[in-house]
Amino acid sequence: MDSIINVILSFRGTFFTLLALLAIYYGVKYLLDRQSAGKTDWGIIRTIVLFSIMLVGIIALILSLPMSDSLRGQVSSLIGIVISAVLALSSATFIGNGLAGIMLRTINSFKPGDFIEIDDHFGRITERGLFHTEIQTQTRDLTTLPNLYLTTNPFRIKRTTGSLISGVCSLGYDVNRLLIEEALIKAAEQAGLENAFVRVVELGDFSVVYKVFGLTKEIKTILSAQSRLNGAMLDCLHEAGIEIVSPNFMNQRPVGEAIFIPAQMSAVEEPIKEEDAPENVIFDKAEEAETLEQEKKELEAKEEKIKVLTEEKGKVEDETEIASLDKQIATLQKEKEQLVEKIEAHQKEIEATK
């Protein structure tokens, strides 16, 4: 019985170390969660701090085990070797992605909800983490890209103020260039695009490649705009009596004097309303992430306003003015609390969609 009690007492240092570790970890986690509510850049800081606490705590827990001084020295040396090996082997991936995540946050080239294109990947950003960036693709799937991949490859971000979309077609040399350009510009205008223009991209062996550009300011419906442009190109070229058939097709399938233009339809295609656009289904999580980001920025603005009013209150002496400032601060505090609850609920909804 005495030996059992002695064994238990020998672990009392480890027990108290474990309690201290759990208390520090969950205490810091609680404080960071409160501080990070509505903050756009606190996610990475929170991850780094909690990871560091857990790493130091595990090492302290191991060293607190009952052992001789010589064994403790050997264990300490082993832990140092293991940590050094891990850091050396993972520097190109784990630490590299972490540093890349910090760099991307510092540069702040994109935010949740933005359209991004890198290599063969295209979609809207749904999440920015310390080690990865998540995007929602055109098939509504979620793709995870390592941050190191983003920092070592050029990427394109669609500007929220508008972006140029384009349509390409190749037509024969027997069709007048000016007639084609007029039809393509008309197609861009019918598709709802602004500042349309046409480029002659290539003079091929059998056909000429034309590319029409137009500016769309409804960036959230860019896929629908691209589809409308392609459809309008078909309609306008056919209306102008231009066959969208290359000479290669004619050489491979001799069909005499047949004209490859479908019969005209009387119905006019109505533009898709933004609330009915397919992008609402395709990029649903990205839309929620963008809304959450806007709510966080709104919360930061309210906190800054409260801070300014509080500082202003400390400089005035008039009771009426102080009462007015107190009323404004109380209103902002109530709006802030409601916004924090809204953000927390929104974050839970996003987590549930993973």
C-alpha positions as CSV (number, residue, x, y, z in Angstrom):
1,M,0.0,0.0,0.0
2,D,2.8,2.3,0.9
3,S,4.5,1.6,-2.4
4,I,1.4,2.4,-4.4
5,I,1.0,5.7,-2.5
6,N,4.6,6.6,-3.2
7,V,4.2,5.9,-6.9
8,I,1.1,8.1,-7.0
9,L,2.9,10.9,-5.1
10,S,5.8,10.7,-7.4
11,F,3.5,11.7,-10.3
12,R,2.0,14.7,-8.4
13,G,4.4,17.0,-10.4
14,T,3.2,15.6,-13.7
15,F,-0.4,15.9,-12.5
16,F,-0.1,19.6,-11.5
17,T,1.8,20.3,-14.8
18,L,-1.1,18.7,-16.7
19,L,-3.6,20.8,-14.8
20,A,-1.6,24.0,-15.4
21,L,-1.3,23.1,-19.1
22,L,-5.1,22.6,-19.5
23,A,-5.9,25.7,-17.5
24,I,-3.4,27.9,-19.5
25,Y,-4.5,26.4,-22.9
26,Y,-8.3,26.8,-22.4
27,G,-7.9,30.1,-20.7
28,V,-5.8,31.5,-23.5
29,K,-8.2,29.9,-26.0
30,Y,-11.2,31.6,-24.3
31,L,-9.5,35.0,-24.4
32,L,-8.4,34.6,-28.0
33,D,-11.9,33.5,-29.1
34,R,-13.3,36.6,-27.5
35,Q,-10.7,38.9,-29.0
36,S,-10.9,37.2,-32.5
37,A,-14.7,37.6,-32.8
38,G,-15.0,39.9,-35.9
39,K,-11.3,40.2,-36.4
40,T,-10.2,39.4,-39.9
41,D,-6.5,38.7,-39.1
42,W,-6.8,36.9,-35.7
43,G,-7.3,33.4,-37.0
44,I,-3.6,32.9,-37.8
45,I,-2.5,34.5,-34.5
46,R,-4.8,32.3,-32.6
47,T,-3.5,29.1,-34.3
48,I,0.1,30.0,-33.7
49,V,-0.4,30.9,-30.0
50,L,-2.4,27.7,-29.2
51,F,0.0,25.5,-31.1
52,S,3.0,27.0,-29.3
53,I,1.3,26.6,-25.9
54,M,0.5,22.9,-26.6
55,L,4.0,22.2,-27.9
56,V,5.7,23.8,-24.8
57,G,3.2,22.1,-22.5
58,I,3.8,18.6,-24.0
59,I,7.6,19.1,-23.5
60,A,7.0,20.3,-19.9
61,L,4.7,17.3,-19.3
62,I,7.3,14.8,-20.4
63,L,10.1,16.5,-18.4
64,S,7.9,16.5,-15.3
65,L,7.7,12.7,-15.2
66,P,9.5,11.1,-12.3
67,M,12.9,10.2,-13.5
68,S,16.6,10.6,-12.6
69,D,18.6,13.6,-13.5
70,S,20.7,11.7,-16.0
71,L,17.6,10.2,-17.7
72,R,15.9,13.7,-17.7
73,G,19.0,15.0,-19.5
74,Q,18.9,12.2,-22.1
75,V,15.2,12.8,-22.6
76,S,15.8,16.6,-23.1
77,S,18.5,15.8,-25.6
78,L,16.2,13.4,-27.4
79,I,13.4,16.0,-27.5
80,G,15.8,18.6,-28.9
81,I,17.0,16.2,-31.6
82,V,13.4,15.2,-32.6
83,I,12.3,18.8,-32.8
84,S,15.4,19.7,-34.8
85,A,14.7,16.8,-37.2
86,V,11.1,17.7,-37.6
87,L,11.8,21.3,-38.3
88,A,14.5,20.3,-40.8
89,L,12.4,17.7,-42.6
90,S,9.2,19.8,-42.7
91,S,10.7,23.2,-43.4
92,A,9.8,22.9,-47.1
93,T,6.2,22.0,-46.4
94,F,4.7,22.6,-43.0
95,I,6.8,25.6,-42.0
96,G,6.9,26.8,-45.6
97,N,3.1,26.8,-45.9
98,G,2.8,28.6,-42.5
99,L,5.2,31.3,-43.6
100,A,3.5,31.5,-46.9
101,G,0.1,32.0,-45.1
102,I,1.6,34.8,-43.0
103,M,3.0,36.4,-46.2
104,L,-0.4,36.2,-48.0
105,R,-2.1,37.8,-45.1
106,T,0.5,40.6,-45.0
107,I,0.2,41.3,-48.7
108,N,-3.6,40.8,-48.5
109,S,-4.0,40.3,-52.2
110,F,-7.4,38.6,-51.9
111,K,-10.2,37.9,-49.4
112,P,-13.0,35.4,-49.0
113,G,-15.5,35.8,-51.9
114,D,-13.0,36.9,-54.5
115,F,-12.6,35.0,-57.8
116,I,-9.1,33.5,-58.2
117,E,-7.5,31.7,-61.1
118,I,-4.2,29.8,-60.7
119,D,-3.0,27.3,-63.3
120,D,-6.0,25.0,-63.9
121,H,-7.9,26.1,-60.8
122,F,-10.6,28.7,-61.0
123,G,-13.2,29.5,-58.3
124,R,-14.1,31.7,-55.4
125,I,-12.2,31.8,-52.1
126,T,-14.1,30.4,-49.2
127,E,-11.4,30.2,-46.5
128,R,-7.9,31.5,-45.8
129,G,-6.0,29.5,-43.3
130,L,-2.5,29.5,-41.9
131,F,-1.4,26.6,-44.1
132,H,-4.0,26.4,-46.9
133,T,-6.5,28.4,-48.9
134,E,-9.8,26.8,-49.9
135,I,-11.7,27.7,-53.1
136,Q,-15.1,26.7,-54.4
137,T,-14.9,25.7,-58.1
138,Q,-17.4,25.9,-60.9
139,T,-18.7,22.4,-60.0
140,R,-19.5,23.6,-56.4
141,D,-16.7,21.4,-55.0
142,L,-14.2,22.6,-52.5
143,T,-10.5,22.6,-53.5
144,T,-7.7,23.1,-51.0
145,L,-4.5,24.8,-52.2
146,P,-1.4,24.9,-50.1
147,N,-0.3,28.5,-49.3
148,L,3.2,27.6,-50.6
149,Y,1.7,26.8,-53.9
150,L,0.0,30.2,-54.1
151,T,3.2,32.1,-53.3
152,T,5.3,30.2,-55.9
153,N,2.8,30.4,-58.8
154,P,1.2,33.5,-60.3
155,F,-2.5,33.9,-59.7
156,R,-5.1,36.2,-61.0
157,I,-7.9,37.9,-58.9
158,K,-11.0,39.2,-60.6
159,R,-11.5,42.9,-59.7
160,T,-14.7,43.6,-57.8
161,T,-15.2,46.8,-59.9
162,G,-15.5,44.7,-63.1
163,S,-13.6,42.3,-65.3
164,L,-13.2,41.7,-69.1
165,I,-14.7,38.5,-70.4
166,S,-14.0,37.2,-73.9
167,G,-15.3,35.0,-76.6
168,V,-13.3,33.3,-79.4
169,C,-14.3,32.1,-82.8
170,S,-12.5,31.2,-86.0
171,L,-14.0,32.1,-89.4
172,G,-12.9,31.7,-93.0
173,Y,-11.0,34.2,-95.1
174,D,-13.9,34.6,-97.4
175,V,-15.9,36.7,-94.8
176,N,-15.2,40.4,-94.6
177,R,-13.4,41.3,-91.4
178,L,-15.4,44.5,-90.7
179,L,-18.7,42.6,-91.0
180,I,-17.4,40.0,-88.4
181,E,-16.2,42.7,-86.0
182,E,-19.5,44.6,-86.3
183,A,-21.5,41.4,-85.5
184,L,-19.2,40.5,-82.5
185,I,-19.5,43.9,-81.0
186,K,-23.2,43.8,-81.4
187,A,-23.1,40.4,-79.6
188,A,-21.2,41.8,-76.7
189,E,-23.6,44.7,-76.3
190,Q,-26.6,42.3,-76.4
191,A,-24.9,40.3,-73.7
192,G,-24.9,43.4,-71.4
193,L,-21.2,44.1,-71.7
194,E,-19.6,47.5,-71.9
195,N,-16.7,49.0,-73.9
196,A,-16.7,46.1,-76.3
197,F,-13.8,45.6,-78.8
198,V,-12.5,42.9,-81.1
199,R,-9.0,41.6,-81.7
200,V,-7.8,39.6,-84.6
201,V,-5.8,37.0,-82.7
202,E,-4.3,34.8,-85.4
203,L,-4.2,34.4,-89.2
204,G,-4.2,30.7,-89.5
205,D,-3.7,28.4,-92.5
206,F,-7.4,27.9,-93.1
207,S,-9.2,30.5,-90.9
208,V,-8.9,33.8,-88.9
209,V,-9.2,33.7,-85.1
210,Y,-11.3,36.6,-83.7
211,K,-11.6,37.4,-80.0
212,V,-14.3,39.8,-78.7
213,F,-13.9,41.5,-75.2
214,G,-16.4,43.2,-73.0
215,L,-16.5,44.6,-69.5
216,T,-19.0,43.2,-67.0
217,K,-19.4,44.9,-63.7
218,E,-21.6,42.2,-62.2
219,I,-18.6,40.1,-61.2
220,K,-20.6,37.6,-59.1
221,T,-22.4,36.4,-62.3
222,I,-19.3,36.2,-64.5
223,L,-20.1,32.6,-65.5
224,S,-23.5,33.6,-66.7
225,A,-22.1,36.6,-68.5
226,Q,-19.6,34.3,-70.3
227,S,-22.5,32.0,-71.4
228,R,-24.6,35.0,-72.6
229,L,-21.7,36.3,-74.6
230,N,-21.2,33.0,-76.4
231,G,-24.9,32.6,-77.1
232,A,-25.1,36.2,-78.4
233,M,-22.1,35.6,-80.7
234,L,-24.0,32.6,-82.3
235,D,-27.1,34.7,-82.8
236,C,-25.5,37.8,-84.1
237,L,-23.2,36.0,-86.5
238,H,-26.1,34.0,-87.9
239,E,-28.2,37.1,-88.2
240,A,-25.4,38.7,-90.3
241,G,-25.5,35.6,-92.6
242,I,-22.0,34.4,-91.4
243,E,-21.5,30.7,-91.1
244,I,-19.5,29.6,-88.1
245,V,-17.9,26.8,-90.1
246,S,-14.2,26.6,-90.8
247,P,-12.9,25.5,-94.2
248,N,-11.6,22.3,-92.5
249,F,-15.1,21.2,-91.9
250,M,-16.0,21.8,-95.6
251,N,-12.9,19.9,-96.8
252,Q,-13.6,16.9,-94.7
253,R,-17.4,16.7,-95.4
254,P,-18.2,18.1,-98.8
255,V,-21.9,19.1,-98.6
256,G,-22.3,21.2,-101.8
257,E,-24.0,24.6,-101.3
258,A,-25.7,23.9,-97.9
259,I,-25.8,26.8,-95.4
260,F,-25.1,26.0,-91.8
261,I,-27.3,28.5,-90.1
262,P,-30.2,27.4,-87.9
263,A,-33.7,28.8,-88.4
264,Q,-34.3,32.0,-86.5
265,M,-36.4,31.9,-83.3
266,S,-38.8,34.7,-82.5
267,A,-38.3,34.4,-78.7
268,V,-35.8,36.8,-77.2
269,E,-33.6,35.4,-74.4
270,E,-34.3,37.3,-71.2
271,P,-31.2,38.2,-69.0
272,I,-30.9,36.2,-65.9
273,K,-31.7,38.1,-62.7
274,E,-28.9,38.1,-60.1
275,E,-31.0,36.3,-57.5
276,D,-31.8,33.5,-60.0
277,A,-28.2,33.2,-61.3
278,P,-26.6,29.7,-61.2
279,E,-23.6,31.2,-59.4
280,N,-25.8,31.4,-56.3
281,V,-25.8,27.6,-56.2
282,I,-22.3,27.1,-57.6
283,F,-20.5,29.5,-55.2
284,D,-22.8,29.2,-52.1
285,K,-20.1,28.8,-49.5
286,A,-17.9,31.5,-51.1
287,E,-20.9,33.9,-51.0
288,E,-21.4,33.1,-47.3
289,A,-17.6,33.6,-46.6
290,E,-17.7,37.0,-48.4
291,T,-20.8,38.0,-46.3
292,L,-19.0,36.9,-43.1
293,E,-15.9,39.0,-44.1
294,Q,-18.1,42.0,-44.6
295,E,-19.7,41.5,-41.2
296,K,-16.3,41.3,-39.6
297,K,-15.2,44.6,-41.2
298,E,-18.4,46.2,-40.1
299,L,-17.7,45.0,-36.5
300,E,-14.2,46.5,-36.7
301,A,-15.7,49.8,-37.8
302,K,-18.1,49.8,-34.9
303,E,-15.4,49.0,-32.4
304,E,-13.3,51.8,-33.8
305,K,-16.2,54.2,-33.6
306,I,-16.8,53.2,-29.9
307,K,-13.2,53.9,-29.2
308,V,-13.3,57.3,-30.8
309,L,-16.5,58.3,-28.9
310,T,-15.0,57.0,-25.6
311,E,-11.9,59.1,-26.1
312,E,-14.0,62.1,-27.1
313,K,-16.2,61.6,-24.0
314,G,-13.1,61.9,-21.7
315,K,-12.3,65.3,-23.2
316,V,-15.6,67.0,-22.7
317,E,-17.1,68.4,-19.5
318,D,-20.6,69.4,-20.6
319,E,-23.2,67.0,-19.0
320,T,-25.5,67.2,-22.0
321,E,-22.8,66.4,-24.5
322,I,-21.6,63.5,-22.2
323,A,-25.1,62.1,-22.1
324,S,-25.4,62.3,-25.9
325,L,-22.1,60.5,-26.2
326,D,-23.2,57.8,-23.7
327,K,-26.3,57.2,-25.7
328,Q,-24.3,56.8,-28.9
329,I,-21.9,54.5,-27.3
330,A,-24.7,52.4,-25.8
331,T,-26.4,52.1,-29.2
332,L,-23.1,51.1,-30.8
333,Q,-22.4,48.5,-28.1
334,K,-25.9,47.0,-28.6
335,E,-25.3,46.8,-32.4
336,K,-21.9,45.3,-31.8
337,E,-23.3,42.6,-29.5
338,Q,-25.9,41.8,-32.1
339,L,-23.3,41.7,-34.9
340,V,-21.0,39.4,-32.8
341,E,-23.9,37.0,-32.3
342,K,-24.7,37.1,-36.0
343,I,-21.0,36.5,-36.9
344,E,-20.8,33.5,-34.5
345,A,-24.0,32.0,-36.0
346,H,-22.7,32.6,-39.5
347,Q,-19.4,30.9,-38.7
348,K,-21.3,27.9,-37.4
349,E,-23.3,27.7,-40.6
350,I,-20.1,27.8,-42.7
351,E,-18.5,25.1,-40.5
352,A,-21.6,22.9,-41.0
353,T,-21.2,23.1,-44.8
354,K,-17.7,21.5,-44.8
